[in-house]
Amino acid sequence: MWTGTILNNDCDANDDGNEGCGVQFAQNTFGPSFNQQGGGWFAMERTNTAISIWFWPRSSTTVPTGVKNGNADVITDNWGTPVASFPNTDCNLASEFQAHNVVINLTFCGVWAGLTSSWDITCAASTGVSDCNTYVDSNPAAFSNAYFEINSIRIYE
């Protein structure tokens, strides 16, 4: 059980055009509304029985004390319903998942945004440039304020 909206049940990245098992989070978990509220707290728990993800807006009164204070030990039982949770029902998480890597990537023309079809829909006409990569290469000043501000990344084992 989770609060997000299921976009795809098939977690195999090789199926459905590399879509994976997507879950739609609330609007305040990304983009302008995320920035306007001062960010937020994301937490992921990966065990042999499930992978679960929680989100709390920065000023939310429901942020668990252990998360907010950076306690050495956290107990997820009191965190409420996660936004997404993938139980170990069709996949042996212990054998299918290895060491976890955190990747922070600011890709202006990533897989989705860099697709010609996506660029053609709105951006080509408004920029006068035929593709995303050319626009980025030719307009570095347009991205002078593109950055991540991360207060901390904590890993518990």
PyMOL CGO cylinders between C-alpha atoms (Angstrom):
from pymol import cmd
from pymol.cgo import CYLINDER

trace = [
    CYLINDER, 0.00, 0.00, 0.00, 1.25, 3.47, -0.86, 0.3, 1, 1, 1, 1, 1, 1,
    CYLINDER, 1.25, 3.47, -0.86, 0.00, 6.99, -1.59, 0.3, 1, 1, 1, 1, 1, 1,
    CYLINDER, 0.00, 6.99, -1.59, 1.50, 7.54, -5.07, 0.3, 1, 1, 1, 1, 1, 1,
    CYLINDER, 1.50, 7.54, -5.07, -0.26, 6.70, -8.32, 0.3, 1, 1, 1, 1, 1, 1,
    CYLINDER, -0.26, 6.70, -8.32, 1.01, 3.63, -10.19, 0.3, 1, 1, 1, 1, 1, 1,
    CYLINDER, 1.01, 3.63, -10.19, 2.16, 4.44, -13.73, 0.3, 1, 1, 1, 1, 1, 1,
    CYLINDER, 2.16, 4.44, -13.73, 3.48, 0.99, -14.61, 0.3, 1, 1, 1, 1, 1, 1,
    CYLINDER, 3.48, 0.99, -14.61, 3.56, -2.32, -12.71, 0.3, 1, 1, 1, 1, 1, 1,
    CYLINDER, 3.56, -2.32, -12.71, 6.39, -3.87, -14.74, 0.3, 1, 1, 1, 1, 1, 1,
    CYLINDER, 6.39, -3.87, -14.74, 9.70, -2.98, -13.10, 0.3, 1, 1, 1, 1, 1, 1,
    CYLINDER, 9.70, -2.98, -13.10, 11.79, -4.60, -15.84, 0.3, 1, 1, 1, 1, 1, 1,
    CYLINDER, 11.79, -4.60, -15.84, 13.68, -1.72, -17.48, 0.3, 1, 1, 1, 1, 1, 1,
    CYLINDER, 13.68, -1.72, -17.48, 14.03, -3.85, -20.62, 0.3, 1, 1, 1, 1, 1, 1,
    CYLINDER, 14.03, -3.85, -20.62, 10.24, -3.88, -21.12, 0.3, 1, 1, 1, 1, 1, 1,
    CYLINDER, 10.24, -3.88, -21.12, 7.97, -1.00, -22.07, 0.3, 1, 1, 1, 1, 1, 1,
    CYLINDER, 7.97, -1.00, -22.07, 10.68, 1.26, -23.52, 0.3, 1, 1, 1, 1, 1, 1,
    CYLINDER, 10.68, 1.26, -23.52, 12.86, 1.51, -20.37, 0.3, 1, 1, 1, 1, 1, 1,
    CYLINDER, 12.86, 1.51, -20.37, 9.90, 2.80, -18.39, 0.3, 1, 1, 1, 1, 1, 1,
    CYLINDER, 9.90, 2.80, -18.39, 10.43, 0.68, -15.29, 0.3, 1, 1, 1, 1, 1, 1,
    CYLINDER, 10.43, 0.68, -15.29, 7.87, 0.65, -12.49, 0.3, 1, 1, 1, 1, 1, 1,
    CYLINDER, 7.87, 0.65, -12.49, 6.88, 4.27, -12.27, 0.3, 1, 1, 1, 1, 1, 1,
    CYLINDER, 6.88, 4.27, -12.27, 4.94, 5.95, -9.50, 0.3, 1, 1, 1, 1, 1, 1,
    CYLINDER, 4.94, 5.95, -9.50, 3.54, 9.49, -9.80, 0.3, 1, 1, 1, 1, 1, 1,
    CYLINDER, 3.54, 9.49, -9.80, 4.48, 11.49, -6.71, 0.3, 1, 1, 1, 1, 1, 1,
    CYLINDER, 4.48, 11.49, -6.71, 2.66, 14.67, -5.63, 0.3, 1, 1, 1, 1, 1, 1,
    CYLINDER, 2.66, 14.67, -5.63, 3.45, 17.91, -7.47, 0.3, 1, 1, 1, 1, 1, 1,
    CYLINDER, 3.45, 17.91, -7.47, 5.37, 19.29, -4.48, 0.3, 1, 1, 1, 1, 1, 1,
    CYLINDER, 5.37, 19.29, -4.48, 8.07, 16.59, -4.79, 0.3, 1, 1, 1, 1, 1, 1,
    CYLINDER, 8.07, 16.59, -4.79, 9.77, 18.16, -7.82, 0.3, 1, 1, 1, 1, 1, 1,
    CYLINDER, 9.77, 18.16, -7.82, 10.00, 21.29, -9.95, 0.3, 1, 1, 1, 1, 1, 1,
    CYLINDER, 10.00, 21.29, -9.95, 8.85, 24.81, -9.07, 0.3, 1, 1, 1, 1, 1, 1,
    CYLINDER, 8.85, 24.81, -9.07, 6.45, 23.79, -6.27, 0.3, 1, 1, 1, 1, 1, 1,
    CYLINDER, 6.45, 23.79, -6.27, 9.25, 21.74, -4.64, 0.3, 1, 1, 1, 1, 1, 1,
    CYLINDER, 9.25, 21.74, -4.64, 11.57, 24.74, -4.83, 0.3, 1, 1, 1, 1, 1, 1,
    CYLINDER, 11.57, 24.74, -4.83, 8.94, 27.19, -3.56, 0.3, 1, 1, 1, 1, 1, 1,
    CYLINDER, 8.94, 27.19, -3.56, 8.38, 25.16, -0.39, 0.3, 1, 1, 1, 1, 1, 1,
    CYLINDER, 8.38, 25.16, -0.39, 12.13, 25.06, 0.31, 0.3, 1, 1, 1, 1, 1, 1,
    CYLINDER, 12.13, 25.06, 0.31, 12.63, 21.46, -0.80, 0.3, 1, 1, 1, 1, 1, 1,
    CYLINDER, 12.63, 21.46, -0.80, 11.84, 18.42, 1.23, 0.3, 1, 1, 1, 1, 1, 1,
    CYLINDER, 11.84, 18.42, 1.23, 12.96, 15.13, 2.68, 0.3, 1, 1, 1, 1, 1, 1,
    CYLINDER, 12.96, 15.13, 2.68, 13.16, 11.95, 0.63, 0.3, 1, 1, 1, 1, 1, 1,
    CYLINDER, 13.16, 11.95, 0.63, 13.88, 8.62, 2.31, 0.3, 1, 1, 1, 1, 1, 1,
    CYLINDER, 13.88, 8.62, 2.31, 14.26, 5.17, 0.83, 0.3, 1, 1, 1, 1, 1, 1,
    CYLINDER, 14.26, 5.17, 0.83, 14.35, 1.88, 2.69, 0.3, 1, 1, 1, 1, 1, 1,
    CYLINDER, 14.35, 1.88, 2.69, 15.61, -1.19, 0.88, 0.3, 1, 1, 1, 1, 1, 1,
    CYLINDER, 15.61, -1.19, 0.88, 15.27, -4.51, 2.66, 0.3, 1, 1, 1, 1, 1, 1,
    CYLINDER, 15.27, -4.51, 2.66, 15.00, -8.10, 1.47, 0.3, 1, 1, 1, 1, 1, 1,
    CYLINDER, 15.00, -8.10, 1.47, 11.20, -7.79, 1.69, 0.3, 1, 1, 1, 1, 1, 1,
    CYLINDER, 11.20, -7.79, 1.69, 10.48, -4.41, 0.03, 0.3, 1, 1, 1, 1, 1, 1,
    CYLINDER, 10.48, -4.41, 0.03, 11.78, -1.14, -1.35, 0.3, 1, 1, 1, 1, 1, 1,
    CYLINDER, 11.78, -1.14, -1.35, 9.84, 1.83, 0.04, 0.3, 1, 1, 1, 1, 1, 1,
    CYLINDER, 9.84, 1.83, 0.04, 10.11, 5.58, -0.56, 0.3, 1, 1, 1, 1, 1, 1,
    CYLINDER, 10.11, 5.58, -0.56, 8.76, 8.43, 1.59, 0.3, 1, 1, 1, 1, 1, 1,
    CYLINDER, 8.76, 8.43, 1.59, 8.58, 12.18, 1.04, 0.3, 1, 1, 1, 1, 1, 1,
    CYLINDER, 8.58, 12.18, 1.04, 7.88, 15.05, 3.44, 0.3, 1, 1, 1, 1, 1, 1,
    CYLINDER, 7.88, 15.05, 3.44, 7.85, 18.76, 2.50, 0.3, 1, 1, 1, 1, 1, 1,
    CYLINDER, 7.85, 18.76, 2.50, 10.66, 20.71, 4.22, 0.3, 1, 1, 1, 1, 1, 1,
    CYLINDER, 10.66, 20.71, 4.22, 8.41, 22.45, 6.77, 0.3, 1, 1, 1, 1, 1, 1,
    CYLINDER, 8.41, 22.45, 6.77, 6.02, 19.52, 7.33, 0.3, 1, 1, 1, 1, 1, 1,
    CYLINDER, 6.02, 19.52, 7.33, 5.21, 18.68, 10.93, 0.3, 1, 1, 1, 1, 1, 1,
    CYLINDER, 5.21, 18.68, 10.93, 5.11, 15.00, 9.98, 0.3, 1, 1, 1, 1, 1, 1,
    CYLINDER, 5.11, 15.00, 9.98, 8.85, 14.68, 9.22, 0.3, 1, 1, 1, 1, 1, 1,
    CYLINDER, 8.85, 14.68, 9.22, 10.01, 11.94, 11.61, 0.3, 1, 1, 1, 1, 1, 1,
    CYLINDER, 10.01, 11.94, 11.61, 12.30, 13.25, 14.34, 0.3, 1, 1, 1, 1, 1, 1,
    CYLINDER, 12.30, 13.25, 14.34, 14.97, 10.70, 13.47, 0.3, 1, 1, 1, 1, 1, 1,
    CYLINDER, 14.97, 10.70, 13.47, 15.04, 11.91, 9.87, 0.3, 1, 1, 1, 1, 1, 1,
    CYLINDER, 15.04, 11.91, 9.87, 15.04, 15.59, 10.78, 0.3, 1, 1, 1, 1, 1, 1,
    CYLINDER, 15.04, 15.59, 10.78, 17.76, 15.23, 13.42, 0.3, 1, 1, 1, 1, 1, 1,
    CYLINDER, 17.76, 15.23, 13.42, 19.94, 12.76, 11.54, 0.3, 1, 1, 1, 1, 1, 1,
    CYLINDER, 19.94, 12.76, 11.54, 19.73, 10.12, 14.26, 0.3, 1, 1, 1, 1, 1, 1,
    CYLINDER, 19.73, 10.12, 14.26, 22.18, 7.23, 13.97, 0.3, 1, 1, 1, 1, 1, 1,
    CYLINDER, 22.18, 7.23, 13.97, 19.30, 4.74, 13.94, 0.3, 1, 1, 1, 1, 1, 1,
    CYLINDER, 19.30, 4.74, 13.94, 15.96, 5.16, 12.22, 0.3, 1, 1, 1, 1, 1, 1,
    CYLINDER, 15.96, 5.16, 12.22, 12.78, 3.16, 12.68, 0.3, 1, 1, 1, 1, 1, 1,
    CYLINDER, 12.78, 3.16, 12.68, 10.56, 3.32, 9.60, 0.3, 1, 1, 1, 1, 1, 1,
    CYLINDER, 10.56, 3.32, 9.60, 7.58, 1.66, 11.31, 0.3, 1, 1, 1, 1, 1, 1,
    CYLINDER, 7.58, 1.66, 11.31, 6.39, 5.09, 12.50, 0.3, 1, 1, 1, 1, 1, 1,
    CYLINDER, 6.39, 5.09, 12.50, 6.85, 6.96, 9.21, 0.3, 1, 1, 1, 1, 1, 1,
    CYLINDER, 6.85, 6.96, 9.21, 3.34, 6.47, 7.86, 0.3, 1, 1, 1, 1, 1, 1,
    CYLINDER, 3.34, 6.47, 7.86, 2.40, 5.18, 4.43, 0.3, 1, 1, 1, 1, 1, 1,
    CYLINDER, 2.40, 5.18, 4.43, 5.19, 5.49, 1.86, 0.3, 1, 1, 1, 1, 1, 1,
    CYLINDER, 5.19, 5.49, 1.86, 4.64, 7.25, -1.47, 0.3, 1, 1, 1, 1, 1, 1,
    CYLINDER, 4.64, 7.25, -1.47, 5.87, 4.10, -3.22, 0.3, 1, 1, 1, 1, 1, 1,
    CYLINDER, 5.87, 4.10, -3.22, 6.51, 0.57, -2.03, 0.3, 1, 1, 1, 1, 1, 1,
    CYLINDER, 6.51, 0.57, -2.03, 7.61, -2.41, -4.07, 0.3, 1, 1, 1, 1, 1, 1,
    CYLINDER, 7.61, -2.41, -4.07, 7.20, -5.67, -2.14, 0.3, 1, 1, 1, 1, 1, 1,
    CYLINDER, 7.20, -5.67, -2.14, 9.30, -8.76, -2.77, 0.3, 1, 1, 1, 1, 1, 1,
    CYLINDER, 9.30, -8.76, -2.77, 6.49, -10.61, -4.56, 0.3, 1, 1, 1, 1, 1, 1,
    CYLINDER, 6.49, -10.61, -4.56, 7.74, -11.17, -8.12, 0.3, 1, 1, 1, 1, 1, 1,
    CYLINDER, 7.74, -11.17, -8.12, 11.44, -10.53, -7.61, 0.3, 1, 1, 1, 1, 1, 1,
    CYLINDER, 11.44, -10.53, -7.61, 13.98, -11.79, -5.09, 0.3, 1, 1, 1, 1, 1, 1,
    CYLINDER, 13.98, -11.79, -5.09, 15.31, -8.43, -3.93, 0.3, 1, 1, 1, 1, 1, 1,
    CYLINDER, 15.31, -8.43, -3.93, 18.25, -9.99, -2.08, 0.3, 1, 1, 1, 1, 1, 1,
    CYLINDER, 18.25, -9.99, -2.08, 19.58, -11.68, -5.21, 0.3, 1, 1, 1, 1, 1, 1,
    CYLINDER, 19.58, -11.68, -5.21, 18.48, -9.20, -7.91, 0.3, 1, 1, 1, 1, 1, 1,
    CYLINDER, 18.48, -9.20, -7.91, 19.79, -6.02, -6.26, 0.3, 1, 1, 1, 1, 1, 1,
    CYLINDER, 19.79, -6.02, -6.26, 23.46, -5.52, -5.46, 0.3, 1, 1, 1, 1, 1, 1,
    CYLINDER, 23.46, -5.52, -5.46, 25.31, -2.55, -3.95, 0.3, 1, 1, 1, 1, 1, 1,
    CYLINDER, 25.31, -2.55, -3.95, 23.24, 0.62, -4.12, 0.3, 1, 1, 1, 1, 1, 1,
    CYLINDER, 23.24, 0.62, -4.12, 24.61, 3.70, -5.89, 0.3, 1, 1, 1, 1, 1, 1,
    CYLINDER, 24.61, 3.70, -5.89, 23.30, 7.23, -5.47, 0.3, 1, 1, 1, 1, 1, 1,
    CYLINDER, 23.30, 7.23, -5.47, 23.60, 9.19, -8.73, 0.3, 1, 1, 1, 1, 1, 1,
    CYLINDER, 23.60, 9.19, -8.73, 22.83, 12.90, -8.83, 0.3, 1, 1, 1, 1, 1, 1,
    CYLINDER, 22.83, 12.90, -8.83, 22.55, 13.99, -12.42, 0.3, 1, 1, 1, 1, 1, 1,
    CYLINDER, 22.55, 13.99, -12.42, 21.68, 17.33, -13.94, 0.3, 1, 1, 1, 1, 1, 1,
    CYLINDER, 21.68, 17.33, -13.94, 21.26, 16.23, -17.55, 0.3, 1, 1, 1, 1, 1, 1,
    CYLINDER, 21.26, 16.23, -17.55, 19.71, 18.98, -19.63, 0.3, 1, 1, 1, 1, 1, 1,
    CYLINDER, 19.71, 18.98, -19.63, 18.97, 16.69, -22.59, 0.3, 1, 1, 1, 1, 1, 1,
    CYLINDER, 18.97, 16.69, -22.59, 18.51, 13.35, -20.87, 0.3, 1, 1, 1, 1, 1, 1,
    CYLINDER, 18.51, 13.35, -20.87, 16.87, 10.32, -22.40, 0.3, 1, 1, 1, 1, 1, 1,
    CYLINDER, 16.87, 10.32, -22.40, 13.38, 11.82, -22.33, 0.3, 1, 1, 1, 1, 1, 1,
    CYLINDER, 13.38, 11.82, -22.33, 14.09, 15.53, -22.82, 0.3, 1, 1, 1, 1, 1, 1,
    CYLINDER, 14.09, 15.53, -22.82, 16.71, 14.90, -25.50, 0.3, 1, 1, 1, 1, 1, 1,
    CYLINDER, 16.71, 14.90, -25.50, 14.35, 12.94, -27.74, 0.3, 1, 1, 1, 1, 1, 1,
    CYLINDER, 14.35, 12.94, -27.74, 13.69, 14.71, -31.00, 0.3, 1, 1, 1, 1, 1, 1,
    CYLINDER, 13.69, 14.71, -31.00, 9.94, 14.21, -30.64, 0.3, 1, 1, 1, 1, 1, 1,
    CYLINDER, 9.94, 14.21, -30.64, 9.86, 15.84, -27.20, 0.3, 1, 1, 1, 1, 1, 1,
    CYLINDER, 9.86, 15.84, -27.20, 12.00, 18.77, -28.33, 0.3, 1, 1, 1, 1, 1, 1,
    CYLINDER, 12.00, 18.77, -28.33, 9.90, 19.27, -31.48, 0.3, 1, 1, 1, 1, 1, 1,
    CYLINDER, 9.90, 19.27, -31.48, 6.62, 19.53, -29.56, 0.3, 1, 1, 1, 1, 1, 1,
    CYLINDER, 6.62, 19.53, -29.56, 7.40, 22.79, -27.75, 0.3, 1, 1, 1, 1, 1, 1,
    CYLINDER, 7.40, 22.79, -27.75, 11.03, 23.80, -27.64, 0.3, 1, 1, 1, 1, 1, 1,
    CYLINDER, 11.03, 23.80, -27.64, 12.18, 23.99, -31.27, 0.3, 1, 1, 1, 1, 1, 1,
    CYLINDER, 12.18, 23.99, -31.27, 9.69, 26.73, -32.16, 0.3, 1, 1, 1, 1, 1, 1,
    CYLINDER, 9.69, 26.73, -32.16, 10.29, 28.80, -29.01, 0.3, 1, 1, 1, 1, 1, 1,
    CYLINDER, 10.29, 28.80, -29.01, 14.11, 28.60, -29.20, 0.3, 1, 1, 1, 1, 1, 1,
    CYLINDER, 14.11, 28.60, -29.20, 14.65, 28.52, -32.96, 0.3, 1, 1, 1, 1, 1, 1,
    CYLINDER, 14.65, 28.52, -32.96, 17.07, 25.60, -32.47, 0.3, 1, 1, 1, 1, 1, 1,
    CYLINDER, 17.07, 25.60, -32.47, 16.47, 22.19, -34.04, 0.3, 1, 1, 1, 1, 1, 1,
    CYLINDER, 16.47, 22.19, -34.04, 17.60, 19.99, -31.12, 0.3, 1, 1, 1, 1, 1, 1,
    CYLINDER, 17.60, 19.99, -31.12, 18.19, 20.13, -27.37, 0.3, 1, 1, 1, 1, 1, 1,
    CYLINDER, 18.19, 20.13, -27.37, 21.91, 19.35, -27.43, 0.3, 1, 1, 1, 1, 1, 1,
    CYLINDER, 21.91, 19.35, -27.43, 22.63, 22.19, -29.86, 0.3, 1, 1, 1, 1, 1, 1,
    CYLINDER, 22.63, 22.19, -29.86, 20.61, 24.60, -27.71, 0.3, 1, 1, 1, 1, 1, 1,
    CYLINDER, 20.61, 24.60, -27.71, 22.48, 23.64, -24.54, 0.3, 1, 1, 1, 1, 1, 1,
    CYLINDER, 22.48, 23.64, -24.54, 25.88, 23.82, -26.25, 0.3, 1, 1, 1, 1, 1, 1,
    CYLINDER, 25.88, 23.82, -26.25, 25.08, 27.26, -27.71, 0.3, 1, 1, 1, 1, 1, 1,
    CYLINDER, 25.08, 27.26, -27.71, 23.42, 28.83, -24.66, 0.3, 1, 1, 1, 1, 1, 1,
    CYLINDER, 23.42, 28.83, -24.66, 25.39, 28.14, -21.47, 0.3, 1, 1, 1, 1, 1, 1,
    CYLINDER, 25.39, 28.14, -21.47, 24.06, 31.32, -19.84, 0.3, 1, 1, 1, 1, 1, 1,
    CYLINDER, 24.06, 31.32, -19.84, 20.53, 29.89, -19.97, 0.3, 1, 1, 1, 1, 1, 1,
    CYLINDER, 20.53, 29.89, -19.97, 21.63, 27.36, -17.34, 0.3, 1, 1, 1, 1, 1, 1,
    CYLINDER, 21.63, 27.36, -17.34, 23.65, 29.59, -15.02, 0.3, 1, 1, 1, 1, 1, 1,
    CYLINDER, 23.65, 29.59, -15.02, 21.09, 29.09, -12.27, 0.3, 1, 1, 1, 1, 1, 1,
    CYLINDER, 21.09, 29.09, -12.27, 20.64, 25.32, -12.71, 0.3, 1, 1, 1, 1, 1, 1,
    CYLINDER, 20.64, 25.32, -12.71, 21.94, 23.53, -9.62, 0.3, 1, 1, 1, 1, 1, 1,
    CYLINDER, 21.94, 23.53, -9.62, 21.10, 21.19, -6.78, 0.3, 1, 1, 1, 1, 1, 1,
    CYLINDER, 21.10, 21.19, -6.78, 21.23, 22.42, -3.20, 0.3, 1, 1, 1, 1, 1, 1,
    CYLINDER, 21.23, 22.42, -3.20, 21.53, 19.32, -1.04, 0.3, 1, 1, 1, 1, 1, 1,
    CYLINDER, 21.53, 19.32, -1.04, 21.79, 19.74, 2.72, 0.3, 1, 1, 1, 1, 1, 1,
    CYLINDER, 21.79, 19.74, 2.72, 22.78, 16.15, 3.34, 0.3, 1, 1, 1, 1, 1, 1,
    CYLINDER, 22.78, 16.15, 3.34, 22.72, 12.58, 2.14, 0.3, 1, 1, 1, 1, 1, 1,
    CYLINDER, 22.72, 12.58, 2.14, 22.62, 10.01, 4.90, 0.3, 1, 1, 1, 1, 1, 1,
    CYLINDER, 22.62, 10.01, 4.90, 23.07, 6.30, 4.46, 0.3, 1, 1, 1, 1, 1, 1,
    CYLINDER, 23.07, 6.30, 4.46, 22.11, 3.84, 7.18, 0.3, 1, 1, 1, 1, 1, 1,
    CYLINDER, 22.11, 3.84, 7.18, 22.95, 0.16, 7.12, 0.3, 1, 1, 1, 1, 1, 1,
]
cmd.load_cgo(trace, "trace")
